[in-house]
């Protein structure tokens, strides 16, 4: 990982969970989630195509809450990965 990539990941982490920011207006510490849009099985997206998701919104929240518990239900409730990535990028540009 390059220094620029690590810097970007740190900046995304400083935003916190994008779902909590948008939908609850709170900061929640997050995991980095590489968006899956446009990727094949077993492929990982670029370190620049990432969003921050707290543990419940990433993996532990169950169907309809956690991305990895059901992408379609997650996206119905909170927006698409691409839309959330765009929101993260807008926040990074505003800083």
ABEGO torsion letter per residue (X at the ends): XBAAAAAAAAAAAAAEBAAAAAAAGBBBBBBBBBBABGBBBGBBBBAABBBBBBAAAAAAAEBGABAAAGAAAAAAAAEBAAAAAAAAAAAAAAX
